[in-house]
């Protein structure tokens, strides 16, 4: 096979990214493929795909193998847009994986090889690598490690040019002293990479085709091999087991915490916050310890979040205060709300300004108008609540009849007495009052007191039942 002559590639050559995601990940001890393990609320593979998108890659090719169908199904149609999937079967090493992707690549493009279990590498780190590859070179991403044990060392000549990669098991004592190591991430013109990969052999203990062997192939073809050193070793860390995954989780969460601090958010302890999605904050936001944010969460100016709260896919209005142990899921809260402690807002809940939802109160698929309150031990489900409504302790909207959900309507300025049950579908008129203990099965008219409790009575001479004496003696005091 003729060896292609090295030549610079156009600076406008399209970028096509190959992501290797075929590994089994046996050390994870999981039924899920390794690349589907979660990191900061998203899969490892999703993080890598985001990086490829940030680089404006013309094509993203994901090489799957173990659990291939499960990996594909994990991404929605919208998320899969612009992704080409190819299967590596059997899995015969990284070089073999790239070989499967080559038919999907444009010969005039630049290929960037990433790994589905190396999720933290940033687009800014990869851009110099791509610029080097566009000059016609094989570009390797390397990193300096204090303890390089187990990694392939980057061997350079006296002028600093890369000669080869010395694997741990084959390295000389001098080579083992090198701290610059190979990360496995590389970029090269597709036309050159295709030639080198096609010529790879598998003469090794594992009988696999190693992508790292293209370094020797490039050298044999007189193609320059250039290393681009990553400034942050964290970006190059991979995941092989649960301990490494947990270590990366802490790294990501600290990065998120630092970004929040730089943006002006006050964190009671930057080491005790978990963001598993996106968190947007206005000015003068306060977040106490142990809080978890999932999905897309927006906190407006002056919001205060107490300790150990969980917020998922929600919007919290300006000046609102969320007390300890409150869960907000799929809700929209207006300005100056007061929630909790121990409150729960479920999907479909919308609160206007000045609403109070207190201790052990649950709101589900309901709207609460301005300045309404449900402060204690209540369930408000499938309800439309007007403005300035007071919902007393122990109130329940009985929305489910065993087959269907029904809606309760409580109009402005109504007062719902404690321990009331509103059996939907039912309406409480404007300014109406329900007496404590009322079970409402028909509409309550406006501006009137509605009450359904039983008449109170006292029975003279009544004796409480007592246990019969089993031993012949008195049972008093037992």
N, C-alpha and C positions, 0 to 999 in steps of 0.2 A: 504494500500500500504506500503510495507516495506521501511524503511528509509535507504538510502545507507550510508555505513560507510565512513566517510571522510578519504581520502588517498591522498598522494601527487600524482600529475600527472607528467608524464615524462617531463623533460625539453625540450625534442624534440617533444612534442605533437604539431600537426599542429594548426595554428591559423585560425579561421573562424570568419569573421566579419559580424554582422547583423546590417544593417543601417535602422532605422525607418524613413520612408518617406511617410507616408500615410495621414498626416494631411491636412486639408482643408486650414488653414491659412486665416480665414475670416477677420482678422484685417488688412491683407495686402490690402484688397479691390482690388483684381486683378483677372483677368480671368485665369492667370497662377497659377499652384500649387505653394505653398510657396517655395518648395525646388528647383524650377526652377528660382527663383529670382536671378539677377546677383550680384556678388560681385567681384570686381577687374577683370571684364571681363569674369568671369566664373560663372556657377550656384553654388548655395550653395551646392547642392548634389555633384557636380564635385569636390569641395574642399575636401569633406569628403571621397569620393572614392579615391582621391589621397593619403590621409593619410593612408587609408587601404592598398593601394598598397605599400606605403613606409614601412609599417610594414611587407611586404612580406606575406600577408594573402593568405592562400591556397584557400580560397573561400570568395567571397563577395556576401552576400545575401541582396538585397534591398527589403524592404517591402513597397509596394505602395498601395494606396487606392484611395483617391480623385484625379481625373485626371490621373489615372494609365497609360492609353495608351499615354497620352501626355508626361508623364515623360519618358516612355520607348522610344518614338519616338525622344525625344530631344537628345538622344545619338546615334552617328553613330555606324555602325557595329563594327568598330575598337575600339571605346570607350567602347562598350558593351562587348567586349571580356573578359571573366572571371567573368562576373556578372550574378548571378542568381536572377531572379525576382519572387516575390510571392505577391499575392494580399490579403489584409485584407479587407474583406467585410462581414458585416458592420465593422466600426471602433469602437471597444469596449475597447480602452485603450492600454497602452504600453505593459502590460503583455500579452494581447490577440494578439498583433502584433508579439511579440517574439514567441508565440505559433505557429503562422502560419509558421514561418521560421524553427522551430525545425526539421521537417522531412527532410530538406535539409542539416542538419549538421551531422558530424561524432561524434558518442558518445565518442570517445577517444580524441577529439579535445578540444581546449580552445575556448570558445565563448567570443567575445568582442562586446558589444552593444554600438553603436554610434547613433547619431541623424542627420538626413539630414538637420536640420536647426541650427546645432552647428558646424560651418565650420572652426574655427580657431585652434582647438586642434591639437597639433603636435605629430608626432610619438615619439619623444624623451620623451614627457610627459607620453605617454601611455605605454612605455616599462616597467617601474617599476610596473605598474598595471598588466601587463601580467605575469611578473615574480612572483608576489604575487599569482596570480590565478594558476600558474603552481605548486605552493606548496600545492594545494588542498583547497584554501580558496575562499570565495566570496570577490572579491576586488572591492572596491568602489572608484571612483575618487571624491575627495572633494576639497573645496576651502574655504579660509577665505575671507569674504566680510565685509567691513566697515558697510554696511547697509544690513543685511541679510533678511529684510522683504520680506515675500512671499515664502521663500525657506524652505525646510525641514531641520531641524537642526540635526547634528550628535551628538547623545547622547552616551557618553563613561562612563565606570566605573572608579574607582579610579586608576586602573592600566593602563588606556588609551585604553582599548579594546572597540570596538564598540558594543553597546547594541542594538540600534534601531535608526530609523529616526523619529523625532517628527515633524509632519507637522504643519504649521503655525496655522491653525485653532484649533489644538488639543494640542498645546504646553502649558506647565505651564510657569509662569513668569520666573522661573530660566532657563528653556529651551529656552525661547525667547531671553535670554541674550547671548546665544551661537552664535558665529560668524562663526563657521565651518559649511558649508552647503553641501547638496548633489547635485551633478551635473546631476545625472541620468545615467552617463556613468559607466558601470561596466564590469567586466570580471569574468568568472568562468568556471570550467570544464563543458562541455556540459551535461555529464551524471547527474551531480547534478542540473544544471540549469533546465533541462527538468523536473525533479521531482518536483522542487519548483514551476515552472510555471504552471504545470498541476494541482496543488493543490490550485491555487489562487482563491479567491472568489471575488464577486462583490457587497458585502453588503456595499454600500456607496451611497451618494446622486446622483452621476452620473450613477450608475449602470455599472461601468467599472472595468476592471481588471488592477490593477496598478502593474507595474514592481517593484516598491519600496517595495512592500509587501514581496518580496523574502527574504529581510533581516530577517524578523521575522521567515520565514520558515527555513532559514539557521540556525538561533539560535536554533530553536526547534530541528533541526537535529544534533546539537552539532558541526556544521561546523564553523570554525573560520571566522569571518567577519572582514576584515582589510581595513583600509582607506589609500589611497595614496593621499597626498595633492598636488594639482597643484600649482606651484610657481607663475604663472601668471593668474590672474582672467580673463583676456581678452580671454584666450583660451576656457573658459567654457561658454562664452556668447552665448545665442541663439537669434534667430530672430523671432519676432511675429508681428511686424508692420514696417512701413516705417521709423520711427524714429530710431528704433534699427538697421535696415539695414544700414541707413546712418551713424550711429555711428560706426558700424563695418567697413564700407568702409573707414572711416578716419583712423581707427586703422591700417588696412591693408596697406593703402597708406603710412602712416608714417613708418611702418616697412620696406616697399620697399625702401622708401627714405633713411632711415638709412643705409640699406644694400648697396645702391649705394654710399653713402658718405664714408662708410668704405672701399669700393672698389676703392676709389680715384676719383669718379665723382664729379664735382662741380655743385651744385644746387643753383640757385639764391635764391630760397626760398623752403626749403623742404616741406612746407605745401601746396605748389601750384604746384604739379605734380601728374598726374594720369597715372598709369601703369595698363592696362587692358589686361594682357597677360604676355609675357616675354620680358625683355629689357636687352641686353648684350652690355656692353660698354668696349672699350679699355681704354688706358691711356689718361689723360688730356682732357677728354670730358667735355664740358660746356653745361648746359641746363638751359635756362631762364624760367621765370614764365609762368604758364598757359598751359604747353605742355601736350598733351595726346598721349600715346603710346598704340596701340592696336595690338593684335595678337603677332607675333614674329618679333621683331625689333632688328637689330644689328647696333651699331655705332662703327666704327673703331677709332683708335688713333687720337686725335686732332680734333674730330668733334665738331662743335659749332651749337647749336640749339637756334634760337631766340625765342622771346615770342609768345605764343598762336599758336604754330604749332601742327598739328595732323599727326602722323606717324603710318601707319598700315602695317604690314607684308612687311617690306622693309629692305634693306641693304644700309648703307651709308658709302662710302669709306673714307679712312684716309684724314684728313685735309680739309674735306668739310665743307662748311658753309651754313646753312639753315636760311634764314632771316624770319622775323615775318610773321605770318598768312599764312604759306605755308602748303599745304596738300600733303603728299606723301603716296600713297596707292598701294601696290603690285609692287613696282619699285625697281630696283637695280641701285645704283648710284656709279660711280667710284671715284677715289681719286681726291681731290681738285676741286670738283664741287662747283658751286655757284648757289643756288636756292632761288628765291623769291626776295623781299617780295611778298606776295599774288600770289605765283605760285601754280600750281596743277599738280602733276604727278599721272596718273591713272595706273591701272594694265597693265602689259606687257611692261612698259617703262624701257629701259636699257640705261644708260648714261655712256659713256667712261670717261676717266680722263680729267679734265680741262674743262668740259662742263658748260656753263652758261645758266640758264633758269630763266628769270626775271619776272618783274611785270605783273601780270594778263596774264601769258602764261600757256597754258594747253598742256600737252603731254600725249598721250594715245596710248598704244600698238605700240610704236615706239622705234627705236634705234637711238641714236645720237653719232656720232663718236668723237674722241679725239679733244678737243679744239673748238668744234662747239658752236654756240651761237644763242639763241632765246630770246632776252632780253625784248621785249615789246609786249604785247597785241596780242599774236598769238595763233593759234590752230594748233598743229601738231599731227594728228591722222593717224594710220595705215601707217606709213612712215618709210623708211630706209634712214637715213641721214648719209652721210659720215663724214670724218674728215675736220676740219677747214672751216666748212660751216657757213655763216652768214645769218640768217633768219631775215629779216627786220620787223619792227613794222606793225601789222595788217595783217600779212600773215596767210592764211588759206589753209590747205590741204582739199580739198572737197572730202571726202572719201566715202560718202554715197549717193547713187542715188535714195533712196526711197525704195529699195528692198535689195540691197547687198552692202557690204563694198569692197572698192578697195584700192590698195596700191600705194603710191607715193614713188619714188626713187630719192634722191638727192645725186649726187656723190661728191667726195672730192673737196674741194676748190671752190664750187659753191657760188654765191652771189645772194640772193633772195631779190629784192627790196621791199620796204614797200608797203603795201596794195595790195599784189599779191594774186591771187587765183589759186591754182594748182588743176585742175579738174582730179582726179584719174580715171583710171590708167594712170599715166604719169611719164616720167623720165626726170630729168635735168642732162645733161652730166657734166663730170668733168671740173671744171674751168669755167663753163657757168655763165653768168650774166643775171638775169631777171630784166628788167627795172621796176621802181615803177609803180604800178597800172596795172600790167600785169595779164590777165586772161589766163592761160596756159591750152590749151585743147589738144595739141600735144607735143611730146617730144621736148625738147630744146637741140640742139646739143652742144657738148663740146666746150669750149674756144670761144664762140660767145655770142653777146648780142641778147637776144630775148625780143621783146616788142610788146604789143598788144593794147596799149592805143589809143584812138581816137585822130585824128589830132586837135591841138588847133586852135581856131578861135576867133576873136573878131568882133562883129557886131556893126557898127557905127549907131547911131540914135535909137537904140532899147530902148524902155521904159518898165520899170517894170509894171505889172498890178497893178491897184489901185482900192480900194473899191469905188463903186459908192456912191455919196453923197446922204444920206437919208433925210437930213433936208433942202435941198435947199441952204446950205452954203458951204463954202469951206471945203474940207476934209484934208487940210494940217495940219500936226502935229498930226493927229489921228493915 
